[in-house]
Amino acid sequence: MSSPIVVDLPHQLGLEEAKRRIDSGMGRLGDHIPGGAARVEKDWQGDTMHLLVEAMGQVVRVTMGVTASSVRLEVVLPPALAFFGGPIAALIKREGATMLEDKSKR
């Protein structure tokens, strides 16, 4: 196992709205996985979501801890995908910031 990718995403949404957006966004996650046949499982335990994504024989595990002002993601990639850690972290930061943007302050 490679060491996890850790990404912190600050937000100003509050705990419940951040969780709601994350939960609704995970429903579309499979649409963004190459190959089209991804299995996505999510499980909330309090304010932490455990996510498992399996596609093309590879399994990615994600833990998301949500607070009133930030989301911390820890992504564990299998060795075959470890090379893509940097681009995956950049994608998470970009898409996560969009998902957690407070659009009422525009």
C-alpha positions, 0 to 999 in steps of 0.5 A: 500500500502506498502512503495516503494522499491527504487533501484539506478543503476549507469551506464556509458551509457549515457541517450539515450543508457540507455533508449534504453536498458531498453525499449528493456529489458521490452519486455522480462519482462513477460517471467520472471513472474511465471504463464506465464500470465502477463500483462505488460504495459509501458509508457515513459513520457520524461526520466521516464518510468511508468511500470505496471505488473499484474499477478495472481491478483496482480499489481506491479507499477514501476517508472524508472527515467533515467539520463545520469549516473543512473536509479532510480527505485521505485517499489510499491508492493501490500500487498500480495507481500510486504514480497518479497521486499528484494528478489525483490530488490536484483533481480533488482540490479543484473539484472539491473546492467547486463542490464546497463553494459558498455560492451565496457569497458571489 
